[in-house]
Amino acid sequence: MDLTEAIAAYSDGITKYCYSLLLDYHEAQDAAQDVMLTAVRKAAGLRNADAIKTWLYRIAYNTCMNKIRRKKLLNLFLQREAAEIGAGTYEDSYSFGISRELQTAFSKISHKDRALVYSRAVDEMEFNQLEVVYGVKAATLRKRYERARKKLEQYLREGENNGFGKKD
């Protein structure tokens, strides 16, 4: 698979992955475009054509983390309230089918944990692939994933107890 085919094949997945990190549809679209532009610019640096998906996800992760850092710095610079720092918008029409309860629980875990859970659970990436994406040993990622998943379960249970998910 060449880079053009890979971009076409993975662009929707990359956009959804970026959304899982940024929790803002429009920022996710911008990030996905940045990922594709970076991939085209750095295509000569791709050593293993079989690892294009992993390579694109690594670029996406770094791009989103940079956007998150910039957003936090901007919010600090503008002296916005702490509640606004890093908060995304939840537009139902752009939620990619993620329930409001899961979005709320997702927003309570760190960006790194959110990226890992999304990569593993939704994109079904193996830990050896995630090791390449995140530059962290697979065993460490397994443990982080387990902890993040437990946190999500806890937040979802708390949400149910606070009225989320109850049918009238």
Backbone as ProteinMPNN parsed JSONL, in Angstrom:
{"seq_chain_A": "MDLTEAIAAYSDGITKYCYSLLLDYHEAQDAAQDVMLTAVRKAAGLRNADAIKTWLYRIAYNTCMNKIRRKKLLNLFLQREAAEIGAGTYEDSYSFGISRELQTAFSKISHKDRALVYSRAVDEMEFNQLEVVYGVKAATLRKRYERARKKLEQYLREGENNGFGKKD", "coords_chain_A": {"N_chain_A": [[0.853, -1.175, 0.0], [0.661, 2.116, -0.964], [1.485, 5.513, 0.065], [-0.567, 7.334, -0.652], [-2.809, 5.659, -0.981], [-2.948, 4.709, 1.63], [-3.512, 7.027, 3.081], [-6.067, 7.589, 2.107], [-7.364, 5.279, 2.993], [-7.089, 5.359, 5.804], [-7.901, 7.868, 6.702], [-10.476, 8.525, 7.808], [-10.42, 7.002, 10.166], [-8.219, 8.16, 11.441], [-9.211, 10.748, 11.867], [-11.297, 10.198, 13.671], [-9.791, 9.143, 15.742], [-8.284, 11.397, 16.459], [-10.398, 12.971, 17.334], [-11.098, 11.539, 19.602], [-9.079, 12.23, 21.296], [-9.059, 15.054, 21.365], [-11.679, 15.836, 21.7], [-13.238, 17.59, 20.243], [-14.83, 18.25, 17.352], [-14.178, 19.909, 15.118], [-11.549, 20.699, 15.658], [-10.43, 18.185, 15.582], [-10.73, 17.528, 12.883], [-9.015, 19.457, 11.762], [-6.605, 18.611, 12.924], [-6.373, 16.056, 11.791], [-6.017, 16.736, 9.11], [-3.57, 18.053, 9.342], [-2.017, 15.877, 10.072], [-2.057, 14.313, 7.738], [-0.797, 16.064, 5.943], [1.718, 16.268, 7.152], [2.515, 13.618, 6.912], [2.754, 13.372, 4.138], [4.825, 15.216, 3.69], [6.907, 13.995, 5.088], [7.252, 11.522, 3.979], [9.445, 10.307, 2.809], [10.915, 9.522, 4.968], [9.768, 7.233, 5.899], [10.375, 4.034, 6.749], [9.429, 1.408, 6.697], [7.092, 0.139, 4.723], [4.972, -1.479, 5.428], [4.206, -0.622, 7.871], [2.644, 1.651, 7.764], [0.123, 2.429, 8.825], [0.585, 2.418, 11.622], [2.602, 4.339, 11.734], [1.192, 6.619, 10.806], [-0.644, 6.896, 12.892], [1.076, 7.464, 14.978], [2.034, 9.968, 14.187], [-0.41, 11.307, 14.322], [-0.982, 11.148, 17.068], [1.156, 12.676, 18.168], [0.62, 15.145, 16.916], [-1.919, 15.798, 17.992], [-1.293, 15.911, 20.733], [0.411, 18.12, 20.717], [-1.43, 20.109, 19.942], [-3.113, 20.075, 22.166], [-1.341, 20.882, 24.192], [-0.73, 23.479, 23.268], [-3.259, 24.633, 23.439], [-3.732, 24.547, 26.199], [-1.666, 26.232, 27.086], [-2.422, 28.619, 25.866], [-4.88, 29.047, 27.135], [-3.976, 29.39, 29.759], [-2.435, 31.668, 29.411], [-4.378, 33.526, 28.741], [-5.679, 33.611, 31.085], [-7.939, 32.087, 31.761], [-10.603, 30.454, 33.493], [-9.964, 27.556, 35.486], [-11.645, 25.441, 34.857], [-12.116, 25.691, 32.181], [-9.791, 24.981, 30.958], [-8.413, 22.889, 28.659], [-10.916, 21.79, 28.105], [-13.25, 20.26, 25.963], [-15.728, 20.632, 23.348], [-18.996, 19.3, 23.241], [-20.613, 18.349, 20.728], [-23.49, 17.025, 19.676], [-24.051, 16.22, 17.039], [-21.584, 15.71, 16.025], [-20.383, 13.613, 17.354], [-19.552, 11.11, 16.64], [-21.084, 8.9, 17.259], [-20.614, 8.361, 19.913], [-21.804, 8.021, 23.132], [-23.266, 10.499, 25.313], [-22.728, 10.018, 28.009], [-20.438, 8.403, 27.888], [-18.696, 10.194, 26.67], [-18.504, 12.116, 28.687], [-17.312, 10.591, 30.737], [-14.961, 9.922, 29.392], [-13.78, 12.443, 29.197], [-12.814, 12.819, 31.706], [-10.542, 11.336, 32.101], [-6.97, 11.247, 31.519], [-5.404, 12.779, 28.615], [-3.526, 11.149, 27.407], [-4.234, 8.604, 28.373], [-6.788, 8.459, 27.303], [-6.2, 8.414, 24.587], [-4.854, 5.977, 24.422], [-6.83, 4.1, 25.259], [-8.751, 4.484, 23.256], [-7.275, 3.782, 20.951], [-6.762, 1.102, 21.444], [-9.288, -0.104, 22.102], [-11.215, 0.809, 20.202], [-9.922, 1.144, 17.654], [-8.689, -1.255, 17.669], [-5.949, -1.862, 17.886], [-2.932, -3.672, 18.309], [-0.832, -4.276, 21.189], [1.885, -4.306, 20.541], [1.911, -2.721, 18.263], [0.99, -0.346, 19.347], [3.104, 0.222, 20.972], [4.977, 1.2, 19.201], [3.627, 3.472, 18.29], [3.341, 5.077, 20.623], [5.841, 5.043, 21.775], [6.472, 3.674, 24.078], [7.021, 0.889, 26.212], [5.374, -2.225, 25.519], [4.395, -3.734, 27.7], [4.131, -1.798, 29.692], [2.189, -0.216, 28.527], [0.054, -2.02, 28.486], [-0.545, -2.201, 31.232], [-1.176, 0.498, 31.786], [-3.408, 0.749, 30.144], [-5.174, -1.062, 31.336], [-5.565, 0.186, 33.842], [-6.671, 2.655, 33.006], [-9.004, 1.773, 31.763], [-10.366, 0.739, 33.982], [-10.746, 3.117, 35.415], [-12.478, 4.451, 33.655], [-14.688, 2.719, 33.758], [-15.414, 3.104, 36.426], [-16.093, 5.875, 36.415], [-18.252, 5.768, 34.666], [-20.037, 4.177, 36.132], [-20.434, 5.908, 38.317], [-21.672, 7.984, 36.964], [-24.07, 6.724, 36.215], [-25.174, 6.412, 38.729], [-25.613, 9.029, 39.33], [-27.689, 9.787, 37.78], [-27.254, 9.673, 34.999], [-27.941, 7.784, 32.107], [-30.252, 6.6, 33.087], [-33.491, 5.515, 32.446], [-36.58, 7.113, 31.91]], "CA_chain_A": [[0.0, 0.0, 0.0], [1.46, 3.343, -0.991], [1.035, 6.543, 1.003], [-1.843, 7.884, -1.108], [-3.841, 4.685, -0.628], [-3.024, 4.659, 3.093], [-4.208, 8.233, 3.527], [-7.48, 7.386, 1.795], [-7.89, 4.189, 3.818], [-7.048, 5.631, 7.239], [-8.247, 9.248, 7.053], [-11.618, 8.546, 8.733], [-9.947, 6.477, 11.445], [-7.349, 9.17, 12.043], [-10.081, 11.824, 12.34], [-11.978, 9.705, 14.873], [-8.764, 9.041, 16.779], [-8.012, 12.774, 16.895], [-11.56, 13.405, 18.111], [-11.064, 10.894, 20.916], [-8.109, 12.965, 22.102], [-9.35, 16.477, 21.462], [-13.096, 15.999, 22.048], [-13.788, 18.706, 19.484], [-14.878, 17.757, 15.984], [-13.472, 20.779, 14.175], [-10.122, 20.562, 15.942], [-10.039, 16.853, 15.114], [-10.578, 17.629, 11.428], [-7.778, 20.201, 11.519], [-5.482, 17.751, 13.301], [-6.265, 14.988, 10.787], [-5.406, 17.34, 7.925], [-2.156, 18.252, 9.677], [-1.38, 14.552, 10.04], [-1.874, 13.905, 6.344], [0.23, 16.931, 5.362], [2.998, 15.842, 7.72], [2.846, 12.32, 6.312], [3.22, 13.61, 2.767], [6.133, 15.872, 3.765], [7.924, 13.122, 5.658], [7.093, 10.189, 3.397], [10.763, 9.736, 2.535], [11.435, 8.969, 6.217], [9.089, 5.985, 6.216], [11.3, 2.929, 6.467], [8.732, 0.144, 6.508], [5.799, 0.421, 4.109], [3.945, -2.266, 6.109], [3.872, 0.039, 9.136], [2.089, 2.971, 7.462], [-0.948, 2.745, 9.775], [1.215, 2.742, 12.897], [3.312, 5.594, 11.514], [0.191, 7.684, 10.747], [-1.199, 7.083, 14.238], [2.096, 8.137, 15.785], [1.974, 11.38, 13.789], [-1.671, 11.837, 14.855], [-0.822, 11.305, 18.517], [2.028, 13.829, 18.408], [-0.098, 16.343, 16.472], [-2.962, 16.106, 18.978], [-0.656, 16.326, 21.984], [0.871, 19.495, 20.508], [-2.609, 20.972, 19.976], [-3.569, 20.132, 23.554], [-0.384, 21.729, 24.915], [-0.94, 24.865, 22.831], [-4.534, 25.094, 23.977], [-3.54, 24.786, 27.63], [-0.851, 27.43, 27.24], [-3.248, 29.767, 25.491], [-5.843, 29.265, 28.22], [-3.246, 29.956, 30.891], [-2.045, 33.018, 29.036], [-5.569, 34.369, 28.786], [-6.158, 33.515, 32.471], [-9.294, 31.552, 31.846], [-10.834, 29.64, 34.678], [-9.416, 26.206, 35.405], [-12.614, 24.526, 34.25], [-12.064, 25.82, 30.728], [-8.522, 24.484, 30.442], [-8.461, 21.563, 28.061], [-12.265, 21.262, 27.911], [-13.714, 20.208, 24.594], [-17.16, 20.838, 23.212], [-19.702, 18.073, 22.9], [-21.671, 18.612, 19.774], [-24.081, 15.72, 19.429], [-23.988, 15.837, 15.631], [-20.21, 15.374, 15.683], [-19.871, 12.766, 18.422], [-19.162, 9.818, 16.072], [-21.856, 7.846, 17.886], [-20.22, 8.149, 21.305], [-22.857, 8.535, 24.004], [-22.925, 11.638, 26.186], [-22.164, 9.464, 29.234], [-19.066, 7.981, 27.619], [-17.923, 11.419, 26.444], [-18.245, 12.707, 29.997], [-16.319, 9.74, 31.407], [-13.715, 10.068, 28.631], [-13.175, 13.743, 29.476], [-12.25, 12.8, 33.054], [-9.234, 10.673, 32.128], [-5.933, 12.043, 30.847], [-5.361, 12.69, 27.155], [-2.725, 9.977, 27.062], [-5.044, 7.415, 28.636], [-7.877, 8.475, 26.335], [-5.63, 7.969, 23.306], [-4.557, 4.554, 24.53], [-8.088, 3.348, 25.292], [-9.358, 4.565, 21.935], [-6.459, 2.993, 20.016], [-6.884, -0.321, 21.765], [-10.667, -0.593, 22.095], [-11.957, 1.142, 18.987], [-9.128, 0.821, 16.471], [-8.242, -2.633, 17.86], [-4.511, -1.974, 17.643], [-2.23, -4.565, 19.221], [0.095, -3.552, 22.052], [3.164, -4.114, 19.848], [1.728, -1.564, 17.391], [0.883, 0.822, 20.221], [4.462, 0.488, 21.459], [5.596, 2.048, 18.188], [2.897, 4.743, 18.246], [3.553, 5.889, 21.817], [7.227, 5.023, 22.217], [6.481, 3.13, 25.435], [7.017, -0.577, 26.159], [4.053, -2.841, 25.448], [3.97, -4.134, 29.045], [3.713, -0.57, 30.368], [0.919, 0.184, 27.914], [-0.975, -2.948, 28.973], [-0.905, -1.801, 32.594], [-1.856, 1.795, 31.677], [-4.715, 0.486, 29.539], [-5.985, -1.699, 32.372], [-5.913, 1.22, 34.817], [-7.559, 3.628, 32.357], [-10.288, 1.109, 31.575], [-11.016, 0.694, 35.3], [-11.196, 4.482, 35.724], [-13.655, 4.708, 32.833], [-15.795, 1.958, 34.331], [-15.797, 3.787, 37.666], [-16.777, 7.113, 36.059], [-19.544, 5.421, 34.077], [-20.891, 3.761, 37.245], [-20.78, 7.131, 39.046], [-22.644, 8.692, 36.129], [-25.351, 6.03, 36.354], [-25.689, 6.711, 40.067], [-25.982, 10.447, 39.361], [-28.803, 10.059, 36.885], [-26.981, 9.369, 33.599], [-28.262, 6.451, 31.647], [-31.516, 6.102, 33.62], [-34.642, 5.719, 31.58], [-37.784, 7.582, 32.64]], "C_chain_A": [[0.898, 1.238, 0.0], [0.804, 4.395, -0.089], [-0.321, 7.119, 0.616], [-2.996, 6.956, -0.754], [-4.036, 4.622, 0.885], [-3.779, 5.861, 3.635], [-5.703, 8.09, 3.268], [-8.1, 6.344, 2.724], [-8.018, 4.562, 5.286], [-7.514, 7.024, 7.648], [-9.431, 9.323, 8.021], [-11.198, 8.06, 10.115], [-9.071, 7.463, 12.179], [-8.19, 10.325, 12.599], [-10.787, 11.411, 13.629], [-10.995, 9.592, 16.036], [-8.441, 10.428, 17.342], [-9.175, 13.306, 17.725], [-11.525, 12.797, 19.512], [-10.084, 11.591, 21.851], [-8.551, 14.394, 22.381], [-10.774, 16.781, 21.912], [-13.723, 17.236, 21.408], [-13.689, 18.329, 18.012], [-14.037, 18.601, 15.024], [-11.961, 20.744, 14.407], [-9.609, 19.214, 15.453], [-9.847, 16.85, 13.602], [-9.286, 18.355, 11.078], [-6.557, 19.328, 11.806], [-5.283, 16.652, 12.26], [-5.644, 15.527, 9.499], [-3.916, 17.582, 8.154], [-1.39, 16.942, 9.61], [-1.083, 14.153, 8.602], [-0.806, 14.763, 5.649], [1.622, 16.547, 5.869], [3.449, 14.535, 7.101], [3.386, 12.494, 4.895], [4.61, 14.242, 2.774], [7.238, 14.926, 4.208], [7.887, 11.713, 5.106], [8.438, 9.519, 3.124], [11.352, 9.082, 3.781], [10.778, 7.669, 6.626], [9.957, 4.816, 5.779], [10.589, 1.636, 6.106], [7.331, 0.429, 5.982], [4.667, -0.356, 4.778], [3.455, -1.587, 7.379], [3.255, 1.42, 8.912], [1.021, 3.364, 8.483], [-0.361, 3.18, 11.119], [1.908, 4.089, 12.818], [2.341, 6.765, 11.496], [-0.406, 7.953, 12.129], [-0.185, 7.75, 15.164], [2.116, 9.634, 15.462], [0.713, 12.021, 14.371], [-1.561, 12.079, 16.357], [0.017, 12.544, 18.83], [1.346, 15.136, 18.021], [-1.146, 16.758, 17.504], [-2.362, 16.559, 20.305], [-0.133, 17.763, 21.874], [-0.296, 20.473, 20.547], [-3.118, 21.144, 21.401], [-2.654, 21.034, 24.37], [-0.579, 23.195, 24.556], [-2.22, 25.44, 23.424], [-4.415, 25.398, 25.47], [-2.72, 26.043, 27.862], [-1.639, 28.687, 26.911], [-4.247, 30.084, 26.601], [-5.165, 29.852, 29.445], [-2.878, 31.408, 30.614], [-3.22, 33.969, 29.148], [-6.239, 34.349, 30.152], [-7.622, 33.1, 32.55], [-9.416, 30.694, 33.084], [-10.352, 28.212, 34.429], [-10.37, 25.232, 34.725], [-12.574, 24.57, 32.735], [-10.805, 25.202, 30.144], [-8.699, 23.065, 29.936], [-9.857, 21.022, 27.816], [-12.628, 21.308, 26.44], [-15.198, 20.515, 24.552], [-17.785, 19.523, 22.787], [-20.865, 18.407, 21.988], [-22.22, 17.267, 19.35], [-23.949, 15.282, 17.976], [-22.582, 15.435, 15.208], [-19.592, 14.398, 16.683], [-19.419, 11.398, 17.927], [-19.866, 8.672, 16.779], [-21.464, 7.546, 19.323], [-21.27, 8.795, 22.197], [-22.343, 9.681, 24.864], [-22.248, 11.149, 27.47], [-20.705, 9.06, 29.033], [-18.175, 9.187, 27.345], [-17.547, 12.065, 27.773], [-17.186, 11.92, 30.741], [-14.959, 9.884, 30.727], [-13.009, 11.371, 28.997], [-12.509, 13.79, 30.853], [-10.904, 12.081, 33.137], [-8.244, 11.503, 31.323], [-5.976, 11.835, 29.335], [-4.595, 11.453, 26.719], [-3.514, 8.693, 27.263], [-6.187, 7.318, 27.638], [-7.381, 7.97, 24.985], [-5.391, 6.466, 23.323], [-5.825, 3.715, 24.495], [-8.73, 3.341, 23.913], [-8.602, 3.679, 20.941], [-6.683, 1.505, 20.208], [-8.312, -0.82, 21.561], [-11.391, -0.35, 20.773], [-11.182, 0.741, 17.735], [-8.53, -0.578, 16.527], [-6.771, -2.83, 17.506], [-3.898, -2.871, 18.712], [-1.224, -3.752, 20.037], [1.465, -3.365, 21.393], [3.089, -2.955, 18.852], [1.689, -0.289, 18.229], [2.241, 1.206, 20.793], [5.187, 1.426, 20.493], [4.947, 3.435, 18.18], [3.303, 5.643, 19.409], [4.986, 5.906, 22.322], [7.389, 4.543, 23.652], [6.39, 1.61, 25.308], [5.593, -1.123, 26.225], [3.537, -3.224, 26.836], [3.469, -2.925, 29.841], [2.359, -0.116, 29.836], [-0.221, -0.728, 28.358], [-1.476, -2.522, 30.352], [-1.663, -0.467, 32.584], [-3.267, 1.628, 31.13], [-5.662, -0.105, 30.579], [-6.458, -0.662, 33.402], [-6.904, 2.229, 34.234], [-8.949, 3.031, 32.157], [-11.066, 1.038, 32.89], [-11.533, 2.072, 35.709], [-12.469, 4.807, 34.936], [-14.875, 3.983, 33.385], [-16.322, 2.635, 35.593], [-16.585, 5.057, 37.356], [-18.152, 6.832, 35.45], [-20.526, 4.965, 35.162], [-21.35, 4.976, 38.06], [-21.825, 7.928, 38.282], [-24.023, 8.059, 36.195], [-25.991, 6.36, 37.687], [-26.139, 8.169, 40.195], [-27.048, 10.804, 38.354], [-28.524, 9.848, 35.411], [-27.457, 7.971, 33.294], [-29.562, 5.885, 32.203], [-32.63, 6.46, 32.674], [-35.823, 6.156, 32.426], [-38.967, 6.72, 32.322]], "O_chain_A": [[1.777, 1.386, 0.85], [-0.285, 4.185, 0.445], [-1.148, 7.368, 1.493], [-4.039, 7.408, -0.281], [-5.163, 4.496, 1.363], [-4.595, 5.726, 4.546], [-6.516, 8.437, 4.125], [-9.228, 6.511, 3.186], [-8.958, 4.126, 5.951], [-7.522, 7.334, 8.839], [-9.394, 10.112, 8.965], [-11.585, 8.649, 11.124], [-9.161, 7.594, 13.4], [-7.907, 10.824, 13.689], [-10.862, 12.195, 14.574], [-11.332, 9.909, 17.177], [-8.339, 10.605, 18.556], [-8.962, 14.013, 18.71], [-11.877, 13.456, 20.49], [-10.248, 11.543, 23.07], [-8.43, 14.881, 23.505], [-11.045, 17.858, 22.443], [-14.63, 17.847, 21.973], [-12.595, 18.116, 17.489], [-13.277, 18.064, 14.217], [-11.186, 20.758, 13.451], [-8.483, 19.114, 14.965], [-8.906, 16.239, 13.096], [-8.545, 17.919, 10.197], [-5.6, 19.307, 11.032], [-4.149, 16.35, 11.888], [-4.835, 14.847, 8.868], [-3.098, 17.344, 7.265], [-0.25, 16.903, 9.147], [0.022, 13.707, 8.29], [-0.008, 14.251, 4.864], [2.582, 16.508, 5.1], [4.629, 14.36, 6.798], [4.354, 11.842, 4.504], [5.472, 13.868, 1.979], [8.377, 15.042, 3.756], [8.443, 10.798, 5.713], [8.551, 8.296, 3.202], [12.191, 8.188, 3.674], [11.192, 7.056, 7.61], [10.235, 4.637, 4.593], [11.089, 0.854, 5.297], [6.476, 0.911, 6.725], [3.512, 0.065, 4.706], [2.401, -1.942, 7.906], [3.338, 2.275, 9.794], [1.007, 4.499, 8.958], [-0.771, 4.195, 11.681], [1.809, 4.894, 13.744], [2.618, 7.802, 12.1], [-0.644, 9.104, 12.492], [-0.566, 8.522, 16.043], [2.206, 10.466, 16.365], [0.76, 13.151, 14.858], [-2.006, 13.114, 16.854], [-0.371, 13.365, 19.662], [1.483, 16.135, 18.728], [-1.247, 17.935, 17.849], [-2.869, 17.489, 20.931], [-0.225, 18.532, 22.831], [-0.173, 21.554, 21.123], [-3.509, 22.243, 21.795], [-3.128, 21.859, 25.151], [-0.593, 24.057, 25.435], [-2.255, 26.592, 23.856], [-4.944, 26.403, 25.943], [-3.044, 26.839, 28.744], [-1.528, 29.699, 27.603], [-4.437, 31.245, 26.964], [-5.729, 30.727, 30.102], [-3.0, 32.267, 31.487], [-3.063, 35.1, 29.606], [-7.261, 35.006, 30.35], [-8.421, 33.674, 33.291], [-8.412, 30.262, 33.65], [-10.341, 27.734, 33.294], [-9.923, 24.286, 34.076], [-12.951, 23.603, 32.072], [-10.759, 24.925, 28.946], [-9.082, 22.162, 30.68], [-9.988, 19.888, 27.355], [-12.342, 22.289, 25.753], [-15.847, 20.643, 25.59], [-17.176, 18.734, 22.064], [-21.967, 18.71, 22.446], [-21.517, 16.461, 18.74], [-23.754, 14.097, 17.705], [-22.408, 14.869, 14.128], [-18.371, 14.375, 16.832], [-18.943, 10.593, 18.727], [-19.307, 7.58, 16.89], [-21.941, 6.566, 19.896], [-21.589, 9.973, 22.04], [-21.143, 9.81, 25.106], [-21.313, 11.78, 27.964], [-19.849, 9.329, 29.876], [-17.013, 9.197, 27.75], [-16.413, 12.506, 27.961], [-16.264, 12.5, 31.314], [-13.929, 9.96, 31.397], [-11.782, 11.405, 29.098], [-11.728, 14.699, 31.134], [-10.2, 12.206, 34.139], [-8.641, 12.362, 30.536], [-6.516, 10.843, 28.846], [-4.983, 10.785, 25.76], [-3.471, 7.795, 26.422], [-6.523, 6.227, 27.176], [-8.061, 7.19, 24.318], [-5.691, 5.77, 22.353], [-5.886, 2.719, 23.773], [-9.201, 2.301, 23.453], [-9.21, 2.921, 20.186], [-6.781, 0.749, 19.242], [-8.523, -1.848, 20.917], [-12.104, -1.227, 20.286], [-11.725, 0.073, 16.855], [-7.935, -1.041, 15.554], [-6.395, -3.836, 16.903], [-4.299, -2.832, 19.876], [-0.815, -2.668, 19.623], [2.14, -2.37, 21.657], [4.09, -2.278, 18.618], [2.284, 0.724, 17.86], [2.497, 2.379, 21.066], [5.914, 2.328, 20.911], [5.638, 4.448, 18.076], [3.577, 6.827, 19.216], [5.319, 6.697, 23.204], [8.315, 4.946, 24.355], [5.746, 1.104, 24.388], [4.726, -0.562, 26.895], [2.351, -3.051, 27.115], [2.49, -3.03, 30.58], [1.492, 0.313, 30.597], [-1.338, -0.261, 28.581], [-2.68, -2.487, 30.602], [-2.666, -0.314, 33.281], [-4.205, 2.278, 31.592], [-6.817, 0.308, 30.683], [-7.629, -0.651, 33.78], [-7.866, 2.611, 34.9], [-9.955, 3.711, 32.36], [-12.278, 1.25, 32.912], [-12.618, 2.19, 36.277], [-13.418, 5.368, 35.483], [-15.961, 4.555, 33.473], [-17.532, 2.725, 35.8], [-17.63, 5.298, 37.962], [-19.104, 7.574, 35.691], [-21.704, 5.32, 35.122], [-22.516, 5.062, 38.448], [-22.75, 8.482, 38.875], [-25.032, 8.764, 36.228], [-27.202, 6.564, 37.771], [-26.947, 8.501, 41.063], [-27.293, 11.982, 38.094], [-29.466, 9.841, 34.619], [-27.38, 7.079, 34.139], [-29.948, 4.779, 31.823], [-32.698, 7.578, 32.163], [-36.042, 5.638, 33.522], [-40.06, 6.957, 32.837]]}, "name": "protein", "num_of_chains": 1, "seq": "MDLTEAIAAYSDGITKYCYSLLLDYHEAQDAAQDVMLTAVRKAAGLRNADAIKTWLYRIAYNTCMNKIRRKKLLNLFLQREAAEIGAGTYEDSYSFGISRELQTAFSKISHKDRALVYSRAVDEMEFNQLEVVYGVKAATLRKRYERARKKLEQYLREGENNGFGKKD"}
